Each structure stands twice: as structure tokens, then as C-alpha cells.
């Protein structure tokens, strides 16, 4: 998460990292607290229509993803389990964000089509992550695509927060269109990413099969 700015934000949060380590807090504990905050921000605030408040809460806890990694590296406690836990809980947080938006559209947003769109984004986000993980478990790579996880999360949080802020400032309801426009773009981008990952894994699988059977014809 926030990969493009990881070095900058890691430096900013160095005092927090040092303080937590002095208190004996474990990186895994920070990971779990961060995910709990993200989930709470999404499923408590979004369904009630408090989109800006939800985005602010989620954003505050999103930074735990940088803090726990920095803590693990600085304390020498980088572990396979920690990496697994972090990745797993990240997916729960992502699902909560899009699930919270779906609940918003079922409730105060009152639009079943957009609720379905949010659920589609949730589903395809999970599929993109699964495709990469499954490829890597088979000894292949699938880190391709136009919609990386961090891009999807930053886009939807930024547009949701901006839309609700402009509405609160009295610009009317039209800024709320930013959210479905962003969801639509993410739905398309996620779908393309899944196809890209399927195709790149197919190429690697066929190449591996040809290597195992020199008589096999090219694809």
C-alpha cells in the first residue's frame, strides 16, 4: 500500500516506529490494529453516509501498513508469518472498503446498480490478488496489470472523500458522481488486469511445457 511513497512516509513515521518498539509493541499487533481500524472506518461510517469521515479514519489506519513493515525491519523481526498476515489482512481491509460502499448504496445512497458495481470491484480485486498468489505458488510470476492494489485503494478513497467533501461544502449532489465513475474505471481496470495475469501465466505454462517436451509445437 502506498508503494510509490513508501520511502518518504517511512522516514516521516520513524519516530512512531521507534516509540512503538521501545514500548514492546510487535509489528503483527500493529498490523491487526490497522486492519481493525480500516474495517471499522468502512463498515461503520460508509453505510450511514458519513463518507468523508470514513475515508479519514481509513486513511489514518492505512499508514499502519508502512509502520509495521518498518518496525519488522528495524527490529530484525521480519518473518514469513508476518508477511503472510500482512497480505491476508490487507485483503480484508480492501474488501471492507468496497463492501462499505456497497452498503452505502444499499442504504442512504439508494442505488442497487452501484451497490452491485462496488461488489464487482470487491470481487475482482480479490481475484487479481489470488491470480498473482496462485501463479507464484506454481513457480510463475503474474505481477502485471494496469490496476495494482495500491492504485485501486488510493483512487477510491481519494474520490470518495473528495466527493463527500464537495457535497458538504454546498456544491450539491453532483460531486457524488465521482464515486460511481471511479468504481466503473476500477471495474474495467481490474478486469483487464485479471485477463493480463491469466495470459502471462498461460505463456509461462506453455513455455514450461515445451521445455519439458521439446517436440511440442509452439503456441
MODELLER restraints for C-alpha pairs under 7 A, 6 or more apart:
rsr = mdl.restraints
at = mdl.atoms
rsr.add(forms.Gaussian(group=physical.xy_distance, feature=features.Distance(at['CA:1:A'], at['CA:65:A']), mean=6.80, stdev=0.5))
rsr.add(forms.Gaussian(group=physical.xy_distance, feature=features.Distance(at['CA:1:A'], at['CA:150:A']), mean=4.71, stdev=0.5))
rsr.add(forms.Gaussian(group=physical.xy_distance, feature=features.Distance(at['CA:2:A'], at['CA:150:A']), mean=5.76, stdev=0.5))
rsr.add(forms.Gaussian(group=physical.xy_distance, feature=features.Distance(at['CA:3:A'], at['CA:150:A']), mean=6.97, stdev=0.5))
rsr.add(forms.Gaussian(group=physical.xy_distance, feature=features.Distance(at['CA:6:A'], at['CA:66:A']), mean=7.00, stdev=0.5))
rsr.add(forms.Gaussian(group=physical.xy_distance, feature=features.Distance(at['CA:10:A'], at['CA:66:A']), mean=6.32, stdev=0.5))
rsr.add(forms.Gaussian(group=physical.xy_distance, feature=features.Distance(at['CA:10:A'], at['CA:70:A']), mean=6.80, stdev=0.5))
rsr.add(forms.Gaussian(group=physical.xy_distance, feature=features.Distance(at['CA:13:A'], at['CA:67:A']), mean=6.85, stdev=0.5))
rsr.add(forms.Gaussian(group=physical.xy_distance, feature=features.Distance(at['CA:17:A'], at['CA:67:A']), mean=6.19, stdev=0.5))
rsr.add(forms.Gaussian(group=physical.xy_distance, feature=features.Distance(at['CA:17:A'], at['CA:70:A']), mean=6.88, stdev=0.5))
rsr.add(forms.Gaussian(group=physical.xy_distance, feature=features.Distance(at['CA:17:A'], at['CA:71:A']), mean=5.69, stdev=0.5))
rsr.add(forms.Gaussian(group=physical.xy_distance, feature=features.Distance(at['CA:21:A'], at['CA:71:A']), mean=6.97, stdev=0.5))
rsr.add(forms.Gaussian(group=physical.xy_distance, feature=features.Distance(at['CA:27:A'], at['CA:68:A']), mean=4.54, stdev=0.5))
rsr.add(forms.Gaussian(group=physical.xy_distance, feature=features.Distance(at['CA:27:A'], at['CA:71:A']), mean=5.83, stdev=0.5))
rsr.add(forms.Gaussian(group=physical.xy_distance, feature=features.Distance(at['CA:27:A'], at['CA:72:A']), mean=5.79, stdev=0.5))
rsr.add(forms.Gaussian(group=physical.xy_distance, feature=features.Distance(at['CA:28:A'], at['CA:68:A']), mean=6.95, stdev=0.5))
rsr.add(forms.Gaussian(group=physical.xy_distance, feature=features.Distance(at['CA:28:A'], at['CA:82:A']), mean=6.30, stdev=0.5))
rsr.add(forms.Gaussian(group=physical.xy_distance, feature=features.Distance(at['CA:30:A'], at['CA:64:A']), mean=6.34, stdev=0.5))
rsr.add(forms.Gaussian(group=physical.xy_distance, feature=features.Distance(at['CA:30:A'], at['CA:68:A']), mean=5.77, stdev=0.5))
rsr.add(forms.Gaussian(group=physical.xy_distance, feature=features.Distance(at['CA:31:A'], at['CA:64:A']), mean=6.36, stdev=0.5))
rsr.add(forms.Gaussian(group=physical.xy_distance, feature=features.Distance(at['CA:31:A'], at['CA:65:A']), mean=6.58, stdev=0.5))
rsr.add(forms.Gaussian(group=physical.xy_distance, feature=features.Distance(at['CA:31:A'], at['CA:68:A']), mean=6.03, stdev=0.5))
rsr.add(forms.Gaussian(group=physical.xy_distance, feature=features.Distance(at['CA:31:A'], at['CA:86:A']), mean=6.29, stdev=0.5))
rsr.add(forms.Gaussian(group=physical.xy_distance, feature=features.Distance(at['CA:34:A'], at['CA:61:A']), mean=4.90, stdev=0.5))
rsr.add(forms.Gaussian(group=physical.xy_distance, feature=features.Distance(at['CA:34:A'], at['CA:62:A']), mean=6.48, stdev=0.5))
rsr.add(forms.Gaussian(group=physical.xy_distance, feature=features.Distance(at['CA:34:A'], at['CA:64:A']), mean=5.26, stdev=0.5))
rsr.add(forms.Gaussian(group=physical.xy_distance, feature=features.Distance(at['CA:35:A'], at['CA:89:A']), mean=6.22, stdev=0.5))
rsr.add(forms.Gaussian(group=physical.xy_distance, feature=features.Distance(at['CA:35:A'], at['CA:90:A']), mean=6.99, stdev=0.5))
rsr.add(forms.Gaussian(group=physical.xy_distance, feature=features.Distance(at['CA:35:A'], at['CA:93:A']), mean=5.73, stdev=0.5))
rsr.add(forms.Gaussian(group=physical.xy_distance, feature=features.Distance(at['CA:37:A'], at['CA:58:A']), mean=6.54, stdev=0.5))
rsr.add(forms.Gaussian(group=physical.xy_distance, feature=features.Distance(at['CA:37:A'], at['CA:61:A']), mean=5.63, stdev=0.5))
rsr.add(forms.Gaussian(group=physical.xy_distance, feature=features.Distance(at['CA:38:A'], at['CA:58:A']), mean=4.53, stdev=0.5))
rsr.add(forms.Gaussian(group=physical.xy_distance, feature=features.Distance(at['CA:38:A'], at['CA:61:A']), mean=5.81, stdev=0.5))
rsr.add(forms.Gaussian(group=physical.xy_distance, feature=features.Distance(at['CA:38:A'], at['CA:62:A']), mean=6.73, stdev=0.5))
rsr.add(forms.Gaussian(group=physical.xy_distance, feature=features.Distance(at['CA:38:A'], at['CA:93:A']), mean=5.80, stdev=0.5))
rsr.add(forms.Gaussian(group=physical.xy_distance, feature=features.Distance(at['CA:39:A'], at['CA:93:A']), mean=5.57, stdev=0.5))
rsr.add(forms.Gaussian(group=physical.xy_distance, feature=features.Distance(at['CA:39:A'], at['CA:96:A']), mean=5.31, stdev=0.5))
rsr.add(forms.Gaussian(group=physical.xy_distance, feature=features.Distance(at['CA:41:A'], at['CA:54:A']), mean=4.71, stdev=0.5))
rsr.add(forms.Gaussian(group=physical.xy_distance, feature=features.Distance(at['CA:41:A'], at['CA:57:A']), mean=5.35, stdev=0.5))
rsr.add(forms.Gaussian(group=physical.xy_distance, feature=features.Distance(at['CA:41:A'], at['CA:58:A']), mean=5.28, stdev=0.5))
rsr.add(forms.Gaussian(group=physical.xy_distance, feature=features.Distance(at['CA:42:A'], at['CA:54:A']), mean=5.77, stdev=0.5))
rsr.add(forms.Gaussian(group=physical.xy_distance, feature=features.Distance(at['CA:42:A'], at['CA:58:A']), mean=6.94, stdev=0.5))
rsr.add(forms.Gaussian(group=physical.xy_distance, feature=features.Distance(at['CA:42:A'], at['CA:96:A']), mean=5.83, stdev=0.5))
rsr.add(forms.Gaussian(group=physical.xy_distance, feature=features.Distance(at['CA:42:A'], at['CA:97:A']), mean=5.14, stdev=0.5))
rsr.add(forms.Gaussian(group=physical.xy_distance, feature=features.Distance(at['CA:42:A'], at['CA:100:A']), mean=5.01, stdev=0.5))
rsr.add(forms.Gaussian(group=physical.xy_distance, feature=features.Distance(at['CA:43:A'], at['CA:96:A']), mean=6.46, stdev=0.5))
rsr.add(forms.Gaussian(group=physical.xy_distance, feature=features.Distance(at['CA:43:A'], at['CA:100:A']), mean=4.82, stdev=0.5))
rsr.add(forms.Gaussian(group=physical.xy_distance, feature=features.Distance(at['CA:45:A'], at['CA:51:A']), mean=6.41, stdev=0.5))
rsr.add(forms.Gaussian(group=physical.xy_distance, feature=features.Distance(at['CA:45:A'], at['CA:53:A']), mean=6.74, stdev=0.5))
rsr.add(forms.Gaussian(group=physical.xy_distance, feature=features.Distance(at['CA:45:A'], at['CA:54:A']), mean=4.96, stdev=0.5))
rsr.add(forms.Gaussian(group=physical.xy_distance, feature=features.Distance(at['CA:46:A'], at['CA:54:A']), mean=5.98, stdev=0.5))
rsr.add(forms.Gaussian(group=physical.xy_distance, feature=features.Distance(at['CA:46:A'], at['CA:100:A']), mean=5.39, stdev=0.5))
rsr.add(forms.Gaussian(group=physical.xy_distance, feature=features.Distance(at['CA:46:A'], at['CA:101:A']), mean=6.07, stdev=0.5))
rsr.add(forms.Gaussian(group=physical.xy_distance, feature=features.Distance(at['CA:46:A'], at['CA:104:A']), mean=5.56, stdev=0.5))
rsr.add(forms.Gaussian(group=physical.xy_distance, feature=features.Distance(at['CA:47:A'], at['CA:100:A']), mean=6.05, stdev=0.5))
rsr.add(forms.Gaussian(group=physical.xy_distance, feature=features.Distance(at['CA:47:A'], at['CA:103:A']), mean=5.08, stdev=0.5))
rsr.add(forms.Gaussian(group=physical.xy_distance, feature=features.Distance(at['CA:47:A'], at['CA:104:A']), mean=4.14, stdev=0.5))
rsr.add(forms.Gaussian(group=physical.xy_distance, feature=features.Distance(at['CA:47:A'], at['CA:107:A']), mean=6.35, stdev=0.5))
rsr.add(forms.Gaussian(group=physical.xy_distance, feature=features.Distance(at['CA:48:A'], at['CA:104:A']), mean=6.70, stdev=0.5))
rsr.add(forms.Gaussian(group=physical.xy_distance, feature=features.Distance(at['CA:48:A'], at['CA:108:A']), mean=6.79, stdev=0.5))
rsr.add(forms.Gaussian(group=physical.xy_distance, feature=features.Distance(at['CA:49:A'], at['CA:104:A']), mean=6.17, stdev=0.5))
rsr.add(forms.Gaussian(group=physical.xy_distance, feature=features.Distance(at['CA:49:A'], at['CA:108:A']), mean=6.04, stdev=0.5))
rsr.add(forms.Gaussian(group=physical.xy_distance, feature=features.Distance(at['CA:51:A'], at['CA:160:A']), mean=6.66, stdev=0.5))
rsr.add(forms.Gaussian(group=physical.xy_distance, feature=features.Distance(at['CA:51:A'], at['CA:161:A']), mean=6.35, stdev=0.5))
rsr.add(forms.Gaussian(group=physical.xy_distance, feature=features.Distance(at['CA:51:A'], at['CA:164:A']), mean=6.10, stdev=0.5))
rsr.add(forms.Gaussian(group=physical.xy_distance, feature=features.Distance(at['CA:52:A'], at['CA:161:A']), mean=4.60, stdev=0.5))
rsr.add(forms.Gaussian(group=physical.xy_distance, feature=features.Distance(at['CA:52:A'], at['CA:164:A']), mean=5.57, stdev=0.5))
rsr.add(forms.Gaussian(group=physical.xy_distance, feature=features.Distance(at['CA:52:A'], at['CA:165:A']), mean=6.28, stdev=0.5))
rsr.add(forms.Gaussian(group=physical.xy_distance, feature=features.Distance(at['CA:55:A'], at['CA:157:A']), mean=5.99, stdev=0.5))
rsr.add(forms.Gaussian(group=physical.xy_distance, feature=features.Distance(at['CA:55:A'], at['CA:161:A']), mean=5.73, stdev=0.5))
rsr.add(forms.Gaussian(group=physical.xy_distance, feature=features.Distance(at['CA:72:A'], at['CA:78:A']), mean=4.87, stdev=0.5))
rsr.add(forms.Gaussian(group=physical.xy_distance, feature=features.Distance(at['CA:95:A'], at['CA:122:A']), mean=5.56, stdev=0.5))
rsr.add(forms.Gaussian(group=physical.xy_distance, feature=features.Distance(at['CA:98:A'], at['CA:118:A']), mean=5.54, stdev=0.5))
rsr.add(forms.Gaussian(group=physical.xy_distance, feature=features.Distance(at['CA:98:A'], at['CA:119:A']), mean=6.55, stdev=0.5))
rsr.add(forms.Gaussian(group=physical.xy_distance, feature=features.Distance(at['CA:98:A'], at['CA:121:A']), mean=6.94, stdev=0.5))
rsr.add(forms.Gaussian(group=physical.xy_distance, feature=features.Distance(at['CA:98:A'], at['CA:122:A']), mean=5.47, stdev=0.5))
rsr.add(forms.Gaussian(group=physical.xy_distance, feature=features.Distance(at['CA:99:A'], at['CA:118:A']), mean=6.90, stdev=0.5))
rsr.add(forms.Gaussian(group=physical.xy_distance, feature=features.Distance(at['CA:99:A'], at['CA:119:A']), mean=6.40, stdev=0.5))
rsr.add(forms.Gaussian(group=physical.xy_distance, feature=features.Distance(at['CA:99:A'], at['CA:122:A']), mean=6.88, stdev=0.5))
rsr.add(forms.Gaussian(group=physical.xy_distance, feature=features.Distance(at['CA:101:A'], at['CA:118:A']), mean=6.38, stdev=0.5))
rsr.add(forms.Gaussian(group=physical.xy_distance, feature=features.Distance(at['CA:102:A'], at['CA:115:A']), mean=4.19, stdev=0.5))
rsr.add(forms.Gaussian(group=physical.xy_distance, feature=features.Distance(at['CA:102:A'], at['CA:116:A']), mean=6.93, stdev=0.5))
rsr.add(forms.Gaussian(group=physical.xy_distance, feature=features.Distance(at['CA:102:A'], at['CA:118:A']), mean=5.27, stdev=0.5))
rsr.add(forms.Gaussian(group=physical.xy_distance, feature=features.Distance(at['CA:102:A'], at['CA:119:A']), mean=6.22, stdev=0.5))
rsr.add(forms.Gaussian(group=physical.xy_distance, feature=features.Distance(at['CA:103:A'], at['CA:115:A']), mean=6.92, stdev=0.5))
rsr.add(forms.Gaussian(group=physical.xy_distance, feature=features.Distance(at['CA:105:A'], at['CA:111:A']), mean=5.09, stdev=0.5))
rsr.add(forms.Gaussian(group=physical.xy_distance, feature=features.Distance(at['CA:105:A'], at['CA:112:A']), mean=6.40, stdev=0.5))
rsr.add(forms.Gaussian(group=physical.xy_distance, feature=features.Distance(at['CA:105:A'], at['CA:114:A']), mean=6.34, stdev=0.5))
rsr.add(forms.Gaussian(group=physical.xy_distance, feature=features.Distance(at['CA:105:A'], at['CA:115:A']), mean=5.05, stdev=0.5))
rsr.add(forms.Gaussian(group=physical.xy_distance, feature=features.Distance(at['CA:106:A'], at['CA:112:A']), mean=5.99, stdev=0.5))
rsr.add(forms.Gaussian(group=physical.xy_distance, feature=features.Distance(at['CA:106:A'], at['CA:115:A']), mean=6.10, stdev=0.5))
rsr.add(forms.Gaussian(group=physical.xy_distance, feature=features.Distance(at['CA:114:A'], at['CA:180:A']), mean=6.68, stdev=0.5))
rsr.add(forms.Gaussian(group=physical.xy_distance, feature=features.Distance(at['CA:117:A'], at['CA:183:A']), mean=6.81, stdev=0.5))
rsr.add(forms.Gaussian(group=physical.xy_distance, feature=features.Distance(at['CA:118:A'], at['CA:183:A']), mean=6.50, stdev=0.5))
rsr.add(forms.Gaussian(group=physical.xy_distance, feature=features.Distance(at['CA:120:A'], at['CA:187:A']), mean=6.84, stdev=0.5))
rsr.add(forms.Gaussian(group=physical.xy_distance, feature=features.Distance(at['CA:121:A'], at['CA:183:A']), mean=6.94, stdev=0.5))
rsr.add(forms.Gaussian(group=physical.xy_distance, feature=features.Distance(at['CA:121:A'], at['CA:186:A']), mean=6.65, stdev=0.5))
rsr.add(forms.Gaussian(group=physical.xy_distance, feature=features.Distance(at['CA:121:A'], at['CA:187:A']), mean=5.24, stdev=0.5))
rsr.add(forms.Gaussian(group=physical.xy_distance, feature=features.Distance(at['CA:124:A'], at['CA:190:A']), mean=5.88, stdev=0.5))
rsr.add(forms.Gaussian(group=physical.xy_distance, feature=features.Distance(at['CA:124:A'], at['CA:191:A']), mean=6.59, stdev=0.5))
rsr.add(forms.Gaussian(group=physical.xy_distance, feature=features.Distance(at['CA:125:A'], at['CA:190:A']), mean=6.45, stdev=0.5))
rsr.add(forms.Gaussian(group=physical.xy_distance, feature=features.Distance(at['CA:128:A'], at['CA:193:A']), mean=6.76, stdev=0.5))
rsr.add(forms.Gaussian(group=physical.xy_distance, feature=features.Distance(at['CA:128:A'], at['CA:194:A']), mean=5.36, stdev=0.5))
rsr.add(forms.Gaussian(group=physical.xy_distance, feature=features.Distance(at['CA:131:A'], at['CA:197:A']), mean=6.75, stdev=0.5))
rsr.add(forms.Gaussian(group=physical.xy_distance, feature=features.Distance(at['CA:132:A'], at['CA:141:A']), mean=6.93, stdev=0.5))
rsr.add(forms.Gaussian(group=physical.xy_distance, feature=features.Distance(at['CA:132:A'], at['CA:142:A']), mean=4.90, stdev=0.5))
rsr.add(forms.Gaussian(group=physical.xy_distance, feature=features.Distance(at['CA:132:A'], at['CA:143:A']), mean=6.29, stdev=0.5))
rsr.add(forms.Gaussian(group=physical.xy_distance, feature=features.Distance(at['CA:135:A'], at['CA:141:A']), mean=5.76, stdev=0.5))
rsr.add(forms.Gaussian(group=physical.xy_distance, feature=features.Distance(at['CA:135:A'], at['CA:142:A']), mean=6.13, stdev=0.5))
rsr.add(forms.Gaussian(group=physical.xy_distance, feature=features.Distance(at['CA:135:A'], at['CA:201:A']), mean=6.72, stdev=0.5))
rsr.add(forms.Gaussian(group=physical.xy_distance, feature=features.Distance(at['CA:140:A'], at['CA:201:A']), mean=6.78, stdev=0.5))
rsr.add(forms.Gaussian(group=physical.xy_distance, feature=features.Distance(at['CA:140:A'], at['CA:204:A']), mean=6.88, stdev=0.5))
rsr.add(forms.Gaussian(group=physical.xy_distance, feature=features.Distance(at['CA:141:A'], at['CA:201:A']), mean=6.94, stdev=0.5))
rsr.add(forms.Gaussian(group=physical.xy_distance, feature=features.Distance(at['CA:142:A'], at['CA:197:A']), mean=5.26, stdev=0.5))
rsr.add(forms.Gaussian(group=physical.xy_distance, feature=features.Distance(at['CA:142:A'], at['CA:200:A']), mean=6.52, stdev=0.5))
rsr.add(forms.Gaussian(group=physical.xy_distance, feature=features.Distance(at['CA:142:A'], at['CA:201:A']), mean=6.34, stdev=0.5))
rsr.add(forms.Gaussian(group=physical.xy_distance, feature=features.Distance(at['CA:144:A'], at['CA:196:A']), mean=6.81, stdev=0.5))
rsr.add(forms.Gaussian(group=physical.xy_distance, feature=features.Distance(at['CA:144:A'], at['CA:197:A']), mean=6.19, stdev=0.5))
rsr.add(forms.Gaussian(group=physical.xy_distance, feature=features.Distance(at['CA:145:A'], at['CA:193:A']), mean=4.32, stdev=0.5))
rsr.add(forms.Gaussian(group=physical.xy_distance, feature=features.Distance(at['CA:145:A'], at['CA:196:A']), mean=5.96, stdev=0.5))
rsr.add(forms.Gaussian(group=physical.xy_distance, feature=features.Distance(at['CA:145:A'], at['CA:197:A']), mean=6.84, stdev=0.5))
rsr.add(forms.Gaussian(group=physical.xy_distance, feature=features.Distance(at['CA:146:A'], at['CA:189:A']), mean=6.19, stdev=0.5))
rsr.add(forms.Gaussian(group=physical.xy_distance, feature=features.Distance(at['CA:146:A'], at['CA:193:A']), mean=5.78, stdev=0.5))
rsr.add(forms.Gaussian(group=physical.xy_distance, feature=features.Distance(at['CA:147:A'], at['CA:189:A']), mean=5.56, stdev=0.5))
rsr.add(forms.Gaussian(group=physical.xy_distance, feature=features.Distance(at['CA:147:A'], at['CA:190:A']), mean=5.66, stdev=0.5))
rsr.add(forms.Gaussian(group=physical.xy_distance, feature=features.Distance(at['CA:147:A'], at['CA:193:A']), mean=6.10, stdev=0.5))
rsr.add(forms.Gaussian(group=physical.xy_distance, feature=features.Distance(at['CA:152:A'], at['CA:186:A']), mean=6.56, stdev=0.5))
rsr.add(forms.Gaussian(group=physical.xy_distance, feature=features.Distance(at['CA:156:A'], at['CA:182:A']), mean=6.36, stdev=0.5))
rsr.add(forms.Gaussian(group=physical.xy_distance, feature=features.Distance(at['CA:159:A'], at['CA:178:A']), mean=5.99, stdev=0.5))
rsr.add(forms.Gaussian(group=physical.xy_distance, feature=features.Distance(at['CA:159:A'], at['CA:179:A']), mean=6.01, stdev=0.5))
rsr.add(forms.Gaussian(group=physical.xy_distance, feature=features.Distance(at['CA:160:A'], at['CA:179:A']), mean=5.57, stdev=0.5))
rsr.add(forms.Gaussian(group=physical.xy_distance, feature=features.Distance(at['CA:163:A'], at['CA:175:A']), mean=4.85, stdev=0.5))
rsr.add(forms.Gaussian(group=physical.xy_distance, feature=features.Distance(at['CA:163:A'], at['CA:176:A']), mean=4.99, stdev=0.5))
rsr.add(forms.Gaussian(group=physical.xy_distance, feature=features.Distance(at['CA:163:A'], at['CA:178:A']), mean=6.06, stdev=0.5))
rsr.add(forms.Gaussian(group=physical.xy_distance, feature=features.Distance(at['CA:164:A'], at['CA:176:A']), mean=6.60, stdev=0.5))
rsr.add(forms.Gaussian(group=physical.xy_distance, feature=features.Distance(at['CA:166:A'], at['CA:175:A']), mean=6.39, stdev=0.5))
rsr.add(forms.Gaussian(group=physical.xy_distance, feature=features.Distance(at['CA:167:A'], at['CA:173:A']), mean=5.81, stdev=0.5))
rsr.add(forms.Gaussian(group=physical.xy_distance, feature=features.Distance(at['CA:167:A'], at['CA:175:A']), mean=6.40, stdev=0.5))
rsr.add(forms.Gaussian(group=physical.xy_distance, feature=features.Distance(at['CA:210:A'], at['CA:216:A']), mean=5.42, stdev=0.5))
